[in-house]
Amino acid sequence: MAAISFFGDLLQTISDRGRDLIGIARGDMAARADPSELVRLCEDLISRRGEASGVALARAILDRYATLSKVERLAFLRHIAVDFDADHAAVDAAIAAYRADPTRARLGRLHEAAEPRSQELIRRLNLARDGTLALVRMREDLFDLRRSLQEDPASTPDLVDAVSSLDSDFEHLFASWFNRGFLVLRHIDWTTPAHILEKIIRYEAVHEIADWQDLRRRIEPKDRRCFAFFHPALADEPLIFVEVALTDAIAPAIAPILSEERTPLSPRAFTTAIFYSISNCQKGLAGVTFGNFLIKQVVEDLAREIPSLKTFVTLSPVPGFSAWLERERRADAPQGLTREDVEALRLLDEPDWCTDKAKADAVRKALIPAAAAYFLRAKNPRGRPLDPVARFHLGNGARLERINFLGDVSRKGLKQSHGLMVNYLYDLSAIEKNHETYANLGTISASPGVSRELRANLPPPRAVALAEA
């Protein structure tokens, strides 16, 4: 952290000297500016050669961007998307030059000409102190702009394409800046600084952390772990974190893991590590992969620390299941459901079904086969499972191990999956094989128990056009 502080102080010194070169006093760095004025400053930024003036101007732009209203920020991003495209005349000239003399050098010049100016702008804004975090937050605004354009019937295809291309510029650069080689894995425990623990509470996305005592129950006992990835440019901002329960068996439900009354397990009994919550913390880094690296490194670290651990498994939510099942129950030709199943699943519409044993038993007989069809047969247009959590773990090389009825009876669990939870098994000897067959062939690795639940004589699977999660 001392090196980071030194580098930050050095950038601040450069910025202080640069302000004199561009004529901006310290008190004017965050002065309000309208979007068109900020666009002019951005043009100035990418035309400059001096490092000191560039750092100062980048900081001034980001500070002034922070003073804009939401509407003004979206207007600014719209300008950048449209006005900071590549120089098309330069691209045409570079193409002609390459065709006349197809050398590697001319190909390199073509690549330079084809790069949108917005990419260079993002790079230069990143020179400012804390510029990386400011750009991550800026991309969050860009998501809002894309969403507003998609909902506005007056939006032109050219504008939508320009904004999508700007988002691709952010994602391309972030994928390099947040390369695995730059990430630092940190163990989160009760001695972690409070401001980071507060963010763990805030960013938890799977099972809400009620308060500080709830957090303490998840990270302080010897049979609980929490790990997070950090980046040097965002030293106090976790990128993604995972919560782990160390147990003596694969858990089918989340309530015992989160229970306030549970007795911590003795380390001598540890045989199983259960990854029960994985939360991405930075919305602006969507599309940049962290989770697969996180899980694999935590598995390696835990296996080295606790040799008695032999089983590594998740206890995962099924966020898309209820919506899919609702469509199938109302379809003329349900996928994965018999008519008897459809009739039995009418009980799901009754508020007390999960607390009434007879109703729950009837629902279970229809719900588990339906869930097996959802995982093994229902696909999106890309030929991948509909469920985003399934795509993540199967893509990492895990196996669909078990479908758990009433694994999560919280209000959220019942709403998104009718209480279902799933165990994905990370078998260290099969991860690479499972990953390759899934990536190359779309093959879903599933245990015999899950496969047996699939109904025979089902209609052919069909793709469902849903937005990717």
N, C-alpha and C positions, 0 to 999 in steps of 0.2 A: 504493500500500500504506500510505502514511502516513495517508491519510484513513481507511482502514479501521481502522488502529490507534487513531486519535483517537476514532472512533465507538465502538470497543470499550471504550476507557478511559472514555468518557462513560457508556456503559451500566453499567460496573462501578461508577462513582461513584453513579449512580442506585440501583443494586442495594444498595450499601453503606448508603445512607440509608434505603432501603426496608426493610432487615432490622430496623432499629430500630422501624419502624412496625408490623411484623407480629410482633415479638418473637422473631425467630430469630437466634441468634448465629452468627457466621461458622463456628465449629466444628460447629454443628448443621445446616448446610445440607445435608450429605450423610448425615445420620443415617438409619439404616434405618427403614423404615416398611412396614407391610403394605399390600396392594393397596387394601383398603377405606379405610385412612387416606389414601392418595394420592387416592382418588376424592373424599373429603371436602375435601382441599386444592384439588382442581380445581373443585369447586362454589364454594369460597371465591374462587378466582381469577376466575371469570367473573362473580361478583357484585360485584367491587370496581370502583371508579371511579378511584382514585388511580394515577397512572403509576408512582411510585416503589415503592409497596407491591406493585403488579402485577408489576413486573420482578423484584423480590426473590422473590416467591412462585413465579413461573414458574421461576426458577433453582433454588429449593429443590425443586420438584416434579421437575424433570429430574435433579437430582443424586441425589435419593432413588430415582427410577426406575432409575438406573444401578446402584444397590446391590441391586436385586431379583434373585432367581434367575430363570431362564428361565420356569419354571412360574408364578412370581408375576407376571412381566411380561405373560404371556399372560392371566392372570386379570384383571389391571388393564385391559388392552385390551378384554377381554370386557365388563367393567363399563362402560367408556366407550361402547362400541358400543350397549349396551342402555339405559343411563341418561341419555345425553346426546342423545336424539332431539329433534325439534321439539316444541313445546307444542301438542298436537293441538287443545285447546280454543281456543287463540289462532288456530290455522289456520282452524278452522271459523268463528270470529267474523270473521276477515278475509275469508273467502270470501263470507259473507253480506253484509258491508259493501260489497264490490266489486260483487256482483250488484245491490245496491240503488242503488249510485252508481258505475258503471264508469269512474272517472277514473284518470289516470296515478298520482296520489298514492296512491289506495287500492290500486292494483296494486303500487306500491312497498312499501306496508305488508304486503300479502299475501306478497310475496317475502321480506320480513324475517321474518315469522312462520313461513314454511315452511322457513327455513334451520335445519338441525340445530344444536343447541347445541354439538355436537362441533366444528363449523367455527370457532366463536368461541373455543373452548378452544384449538384448534391455533394460531389467530392469536395468542392471548395468550401461549402457551408460546413462540412465536417471538420475543417481546420479550426474552427472556433472552439474555445473551451466549452465542454459539455455539449458540443455540437451533435454528437451521436445520439444522445438522448432526445435532444430537440427534434432531430430528424425522425426518430421513431415516433414521437408524438405527432409530427407533421403528417406522417403516413396514416395515422389514425384519422386525421381530418380528411385525408384523401379517400379513405373508405367511405366516409359520410358523403363526400361529393359523388363518388361512383353510385352509391345507393340512391341519392336524390336524382341523378340523371336517369337511372334505370326506371324510376317511378314517374318521371316527367315525360308525358307523351310528346312534348314539344322539343325534346332533345334530339339533335341531329346525329346520325351515325358517325360523322367525322369527329364531332366533339367527344362522343362516347369512346371512340377508338383512341383518340389523343389522351384522354384521361386514363384509359386502361394501359396505354403504353408508358405513361409516366409512372403508374404503379409498378409496372414491370421493371422500370429503371431502379426504383427503390429496392424491389425484391432482389434484383441482380446484384446490386452493390452490397446489400445487407448479407446476402449469402456468402460473399467474400469476407466482409468485415467480421461476421460472426461464425467464421469457420471453426470447426471443432478444435483445431490447434490453439485457438485463442481462449477457449472456455476453461473456467476453473471450477472444479467440483468442490463444494464446501458442505461439511456436515452441520446441519442446523440443530442446535440443542438449546437448553435453557440459558447457557452462557452467551449465546449469540446476541449482539447488540439489539436493544429494544426496538430501534427504528426499523431494523430488518424483520424482526419477529412481527411487528405491526403489519408489515407488508405481506408476510405469509398469511396472516389472518385475512387481510383484505383480498388477496389474490386467489385464495382457495376457491376452486370452481366446481368441485365434485360433491364434497360433503362439508357444508358450511361449518366454520369454526365459530361457536357461539360467543366465546369470550376468552380471556387470558387463561383461565383455569382449564378450559377445554383444550386450548393449545398446549398447555403444560402436560396434560394427560397424553397428548400425541407425540411429544418429543422428549420428555424427561425419563420415563421408565426405561429400564434396561432392555425390555422387549419391544421398544419402539424406536424407529429411526426416521429421520427426514434429511434429504439431500437436495441441494439446489445447484444449478449452474449459474455462474456469474461471468461477466465479461469485464476486462480492465477499464473499458470506457464507460461502463455503467456499474461502478464498483459496489454501490449500495442498492442496486436494483436486481433482484433475482429474475432470471429469464424463464426458468421452468423449475418446478420442484416436485419431488415424489415423496409420499408418506408410506412407510413400511411397517408392517406388523410381523414380529418374529414369533412363530407359533410352533405347535407340535403336530399340526394337521392342516389340510386345505380348508379354509373357512367357506361356508356356503352363504353366509349372511353378514351384513355390515354392522348390525346392532351390537353383537357381542364385542366386536373390535372397538367400537366407540363408546361402550358402556362406561358410565361413571363408577359403577360398583365392581368392576372386574378386578381380579387379583393378578398382578403382573406375574408372568411365567418365569421360572428359573432358567438362566442361561443353559444349564445342563440339558434342558428339554428341547432346545431349539433344533428343529429339523426343517422348518419351512419358512420362507420369506414371502410375505404376501404384499404386493404392491396394490394398495387400495385407493390411492388418489394420486393422479398426475395432473398438475395445473400449469398451463401456460400463462405467464404473467404479463407479457407485453403484446397487446393486440397489434401494434405496429410492426411486429416481426412475424406476422402470419405468413406461412409459406416457407419460412426458414426452419429447417429440421433441427430439433434439439432432442426430442423424446427418445429416439432410438439410441442415440449416444448415451443419454442419461441412464436408461435402464441397463444397458450392457455394461457400463462402467460400474454402476452400483452393484450389479450381480457379481462382477469380478471382485470388487472391494469386499463385499460381504462374505463371499466364498473364501477369500483369503483370511479375513478376520475371524470367521466362525466356521471352522472345518466341518462341524456337524450338520451344517445346512446342506441339504441334498435336493430340495424342491424349491423352485422359484416360480411363483404363480401370481396372477393378478386376481383381484376381485373387482370386476369392472361393471360400470353402468351400461345400459342398452338404450341410448337416447332416442333412437329413431323407431323403436319397435311399436309403440302405441299408435303413432301416426300411420305406419304401414298396415298394422292390423285393422285399423278403422277403415282404411280403403278396401282391404280385402273382404271384410265382413259385408261391405255394401256392393261388392263387385258381382257381376253376373256369373263370372267364372273365377271363383276365389283361387288364389295361388297358395297351395299348402294347407287348405282347409277343406274338409268334407262338409256336407250339408249338416251333418250331426254336430260337427265342431261349431259351425256358425250358430246353430241353435243353442248349444251349451254356453257359448261366449256371450249370449245376451245377458247373462248374469253379471258381466263386467259393468253393465249400466246401473246396477244396484249399488248404492253407496256402502253397504255393509258386507259385501261379498267376501272380502278377505278375512273378516272376523267370524264368519259363520262357517264351521267346519264342513258341513255338507255342500254348501255352495263352493267353497274353496276347492274341495276335492273334485267337484264336477268341472270347475274351470281348469284345474291342473291337467286333467286328462286331454283337454283340447288345446291348452295354451302351450305346453311344452313341445308337442309336434309342430304347432304353428311357428314357434321360435326356431326350431330346427330348420324349417323351410326358409324362414327369414334369413338365417345365417348362411345356409348351404345352397339355396336356390335363387333367392331374390337378388338381382344385380342391377347396377346402374348402367347407363349407356356405354361406359368404358369396360364393362364386364367385371366389375369389382363389387364386393358386398355393399349393400346400401348403408350399413351401419358404419359411421365414421370411426368409432372406437375399434371395431373389428378390422377395418382397413389398416389402422395404425399397428395393432399388435400382430396381425397376420403378416403384414409387410415387414415386420421386424423378425419374423421367423418363429413366432409363437404358434402353439397349437390350441385350437378351440377344445377345451378339456371338459367343461361341464356347464350346463344351464341350470341355474338355481331358482326354483320357484319361491316367491316371496322372500327374496334375498334382501330387498330394501322396501320396507313398508312405510317409509316416510311419505309425506305428501308429494314431494318431488319424484320419488321412486315410483309411486303408483301412477302418477300422471304420465311420466315419460316411457314407462316400460311395464305397467301393471305389476310392479314389484320384482320383475326379473333382474337377476344379476348373472354375470358370466365369469368363469375362471379361464384365463388363457395361461397355458403352461409354457414356460421358457426352459425347454430341455436343452442343456448346453451341448449335448451330443448331436442334436438334430436342428439347431437353429439355422445353420447355413443352408442345409438341404431344404428346409421348409421355406426359407426366404427365396431361394432360387426357383423352386417350383411355383411359388406364388407369383413372383415377379415375371417369370417367363411364360408360364402357362395359365396363370390365374387359379391354380389348384389351391383349395382351402384344406389345410391340415386340420383334421378333427378326430377326436377320440372315437372308438367304437361305440361308446355309450351315447354320444351325441348323434352319430350316424344312424343308430338303431331307432331313434325317435322319429326319423323322417317317415312320413306316410308313404306307402306304396301307391303306384298308379296315379301320381299327381299329374296335372296338366303341365305342358312344357313351360319352363320359366320364361318370363318376359322382362325386358329392361324397363326400369322406371326412371323417368326424367326428373331427377331432383337436384337441387343445388348442392354442390360439394360442401361438406362442413369444414 
